[in-house]
């Protein structure tokens, strides 16, 4: 007998919409399942066959995060196929900071009303993020919650697991004075600080699609919805070629909160501000909102999505490898002895 409940539908939950959403998302999920990895979407658990060849002492590394209030932009622009990339990025970029390779990902979507085409669009972005990071989308959950979420809104979160051999876990205690800090450029605001973004631009009442001179003619909406860059593949390539001492994913809290997390006590990142390639959106945001420079660097990535610490003698090779894998990386500072955590000068 086909599953259906008229009473549940009258309460606002249409389980048949959930079935349709699963069917629509299957083709997107299939893009992420490589080799012998497989998962029967719709089952009770996601399956992943773990290959530990070359990993004698495996350590699992996990990360979980959401997209935050950046979703408000997606609602206003009725564009839902990129926020899934943000969701994946926020998890896998954290995992790579330990030196680990992401293996699989699961998503969680909670919505006021399950519109199958919208859910499938969201999952298409999740799948794209998984493809970019080389991990499998092995399952997830869509929860229709009428009365809890507005019918046109949803929340999106995710969870990822990676693996690294114990001998290859990055050790921040190897950082020493004179080491070089390499910047990997961001694609923009990424997925942090959007409560301040929304306040400054009053996005519910502004024109998100009009060209903006300060953004070289791009619209505010398309600029802000640019998905978070995923750094997994270039970083995994770098780990094979260079002894990386520390990696920091620059998310909420900006430079001042994130970079010190990857450094041992007594060492500070001295950043040469003149080297930074700051995207136009940050200057536009700061000028429009009259936001102090320190607050900008304490909230946003300011054009640096990830920082990498290597020995001075490895600087050239590091830049070569990253550029070979599509990252226009550059040196933005050095490590000095100090307890300040970060110095921007």
C-alpha positions in Angstrom: 0.0 0.0 0.0 1.3 3.5 -0.9 2.3 5.6 2.1 -0.1 8.6 2.5 -1.9 10.3 5.3 -4.7 12.8 4.7 -4.7 13.8 8.3 -1.0 14.6 8.4 -1.4 16.6 5.1 -4.2 18.6 6.7 -1.8 19.4 9.6 0.6 20.9 7.0 3.0 17.9 6.3 2.8 16.3 2.9 4.8 13.1 3.0 4.3 12.5 -0.7 6.2 15.8 -1.4 9.1 14.3 0.5 9.1 11.2 -1.7 9.1 13.4 -4.8 12.0 15.5 -3.5 14.0 12.3 -2.9 13.4 11.2 -6.5 14.4 14.7 -7.9 17.6 14.8 -5.9 18.9 11.3 -6.7 20.6 12.4 -9.9 22.5 15.1 -8.0 23.6 12.7 -5.3 24.8 10.2 -7.9 27.4 12.7 -9.1 29.2 12.4 -5.7 29.3 8.6 -5.4 32.6 7.4 -6.8 34.2 4.0 -7.0 32.8 1.5 -4.7 31.1 4.1 -2.4 27.4 3.8 -2.5 24.4 4.7 -0.4 20.8 3.8 -0.9 19.1 7.2 -0.5 16.0 6.8 1.5 17.4 4.1 3.8 18.0 4.5 7.5 21.7 5.2 7.3 24.3 6.4 4.8 26.9 3.7 3.8 30.5 4.4 3.0 33.2 1.8 2.3 36.4 3.0 3.9 39.6 2.4 2.1 42.5 2.6 4.6 45.4 1.6 2.3 48.3 3.8 3.1 46.7 4.9 6.4 48.1 2.6 9.1 47.0 4.7 12.0 43.7 6.4 10.8 42.3 9.3 12.7 38.7 10.4 11.9 38.1 14.1 11.8 34.6 15.6 11.7 33.0 19.0 11.1 29.5 20.4 11.2 28.1 23.8 10.3 25.3 25.6 8.6 24.9 28.5 6.2 23.6 31.0 8.7 21.6 34.1 7.7 23.1 34.2 4.3 20.0 32.1 3.5 17.9 35.3 3.8 19.6 36.3 0.5 18.6 33.1 -1.1 15.0 33.6 0.0 14.8 37.1 -1.3 16.4 36.3 -4.6 14.6 32.9 -4.9 17.9 31.3 -5.8 18.6 28.1 -3.9 21.2 26.2 -6.0 24.4 27.6 -4.4 23.8 27.7 -0.7 24.5 24.0 -0.5 28.1 24.7 -1.7 28.4 27.1 1.3 27.2 24.4 3.6 29.7 21.8 2.4 32.5 24.3 2.3 32.0 25.4 5.9 32.5 21.8 7.0 35.2 20.4 4.7 37.4 23.5 4.9 37.5 23.0 8.6 38.5 19.3 8.2 41.3 20.1 5.8 42.9 22.3 8.5 43.8 19.1 10.4 45.4 17.6 7.3 42.5 15.3 6.7 40.8 14.3 3.5 36.9 14.6 3.7 35.2 11.3 3.0 31.5 11.9 3.1 28.8 14.4 3.9 25.2 14.5 5.1 22.8 17.4 5.0 19.8 18.5 7.1 17.1 20.7 5.6 14.3 22.0 7.8 11.5 23.9 6.0 8.1 25.3 6.5 6.7 23.7 3.4 8.4 20.9 1.3 8.4 22.1 -2.3 10.2 19.2 -4.0 11.7 21.3 -6.8 13.2 23.8 -4.2 14.6 21.0 -2.0 16.2 19.4 -5.1 17.7 22.7 -6.1 19.2 23.0 -2.6 20.6 19.5 -2.8 22.1 20.2 -6.2 24.3 22.8 -4.5 25.2 20.3 -1.8 26.2 17.8 -4.4 28.3 20.4 -6.3 30.1 21.2 -3.1 30.8 17.5 -2.5 32.1 17.1 -6.1 34.4 20.1 -5.5 35.8 18.6 -2.3 35.9 15.0 -3.5 33.6 13.6 -0.9 30.4 11.5 -1.2 26.9 12.8 -0.3 25.6 9.6 1.3 22.4 10.8 3.0 20.5 13.5 4.7 17.2 14.6 6.1 14.4 16.9 5.0 12.1 17.9 7.8 8.8 19.7 7.0 7.9 21.8 10.0 4.8 23.9 9.5 4.2 26.5 12.1 7.9 26.4 13.1 9.4 27.9 9.9 7.6 30.3 7.5 6.3 28.4 4.5 8.9 30.1 2.1 11.9 29.6 4.4 14.3 26.8 5.4 17.4 26.1 7.4 20.4 24.2 6.0 23.1 22.4 8.0 25.6 19.6 7.3 28.1 17.2 8.7 31.2 15.7 7.3 33.8 13.1 8.2 37.4 12.9 7.0 40.4 10.8 7.7 44.1 11.4 8.2 46.9 9.2 9.3 48.0 10.0 12.8 51.6 10.7 11.6 50.3 13.3 9.2 48.0 15.3 11.6 49.2 18.9 11.4 51.2 20.0 14.4 51.0 23.7 15.2 53.9 23.3 17.6 56.2 23.0 14.6 55.6 26.6 13.8 58.6 28.8 14.4 59.8 32.4 14.0 60.4 33.4 10.4 57.9 31.0 8.9 55.9 32.4 6.0 52.1 32.9 6.0 50.5 32.1 2.6 47.1 33.5 1.7 44.6 31.6 -0.4 42.1 34.1 -1.8 38.4 33.9 -0.9 35.5 34.3 -3.4 34.0 37.1 -1.3 32.1 37.3 2.0 31.7 33.5 2.1 29.2 32.5 4.7 30.0 34.6 7.8 29.0 38.0 9.2 25.7 38.2 7.3 23.8 39.6 10.2 25.9 42.7 9.9 25.7 42.6 6.1 21.9 42.5 6.2 21.8 45.4 8.7 24.2 47.6 6.7 22.5 47.1 3.3 18.9 46.7 4.7 18.6 43.8 2.3 14.9 43.3 2.8 14.2 46.7 1.4 17.1 47.3 -1.1 17.3 46.5 -4.8 19.5 43.3 -4.8 19.5 43.0 -8.6 20.6 46.5 -9.7 24.1 47.1 -10.9 26.3 48.7 -8.2 29.2 51.0 -9.4 31.2 50.2 -6.3 31.1 46.6 -7.3 32.2 47.3 -10.9 28.6 46.9 -12.1 27.8 43.6 -10.4 24.6 43.5 -8.3 24.7 43.3 -4.6 22.6 40.1 -4.5 24.8 38.1 -6.9 28.0 39.3 -5.2 26.7 38.3 -1.7 25.4 35.0 -2.9 28.7 34.0 -4.4 29.4 30.6 -2.8 32.2 29.9 -0.3 35.3 28.6 -2.0 36.3 25.0 -1.2 40.1 24.5 -0.7 40.2 20.7 -0.2 41.8 19.6 -3.5 44.6 22.2 -3.7 45.4 21.7 0.0 45.6 17.9 -0.4 48.0 18.4 -3.3 50.1 20.7 -1.1 50.3 18.2 1.7 51.9 15.8 -0.7 54.6 18.2 -1.8 55.4 20.4 1.2 55.6 20.1 5.0 52.7 22.3 6.0 52.9 23.5 9.6 49.5 25.1 10.2 46.3 25.9 8.3 43.5 28.3 9.3 40.1 28.5 7.8 39.1 32.2 8.0 35.4 32.2 9.0 33.4 34.2 11.5 35.8 36.1 13.8 38.0 37.0 10.9 41.8 37.2 11.2 41.9 38.0 14.9 39.9 34.9 16.0 40.9 32.2 13.5 44.6 32.6 12.7 45.7 32.4 16.4 43.9 29.0 16.7 46.5 27.5 14.4 49.5 28.9 16.2 51.3 27.8 19.4 51.4 30.0 22.4 54.1 32.8 22.1 53.9 33.1 18.4 52.0 35.7 16.3 51.0 36.2 12.7 52.3 39.5 11.4 50.3 40.4 8.4 51.4 43.0 5.8 48.1 44.7 5.0 49.5 46.1 1.8 49.8 42.6 0.3 46.1 41.7 0.8 43.9 41.5 -2.3 40.7 42.7 -0.7 37.5 42.3 -2.9 35.4 45.3 -3.6 32.5 44.0 -1.5 34.5 44.5 1.7 35.3 48.2 1.0 31.7 48.8 -0.1 30.4 47.2 3.1 32.8 49.1 5.3 32.1 52.5 3.7 28.3 52.0 3.7 28.2 50.9 7.3 31.0 53.1 8.6 32.6 49.9 10.0 36.0 50.4 11.6 38.9 48.6 10.0 39.6 46.4 13.0 35.9 45.3 13.1 36.2 44.3 9.5 39.2 42.1 10.1 37.5 40.7 13.2 34.4 39.7 11.4 35.3 38.9 7.7 37.9 37.0 5.7 38.8 40.3 3.9 39.7 38.3 0.8 41.7 35.5 2.5 39.7 32.3 2.8 42.5 30.2 4.2 46.0 30.8 5.5 48.9 28.4 5.4 52.1 28.5 7.4 55.3 26.9 5.9 59.0 27.3 6.4 60.6 30.2 4.5 62.5 27.8 2.3 59.3 26.1 1.3 57.5 29.4 0.2 58.3 29.1 -3.5 57.3 25.5 -3.8 54.1 26.1 -1.8 53.1 28.9 -4.2 53.9 26.8 -7.2 51.8 23.8 -6.1 48.8 26.0 -5.1 48.9 27.9 -8.3 49.2 24.7 -10.3 45.9 23.6 -8.7 44.0 26.8 -9.4 44.8 28.9 -6.3 46.3 32.3 -7.0 48.1 32.2 -3.6 50.5 34.7 -2.3 52.7 35.5 0.8 50.9 37.9 3.2 53.1 37.8 6.3 55.4 36.0 8.6 55.5 34.4 12.1 57.1 36.4 14.9 57.5 35.8 18.6 54.8 37.6 20.5 51.6 36.9 22.5 49.4 39.2 20.4 48.0 36.5 18.1 47.7 38.7 15.1 49.3 41.9 14.1 48.1 43.7 10.9 50.3 46.5 9.8 
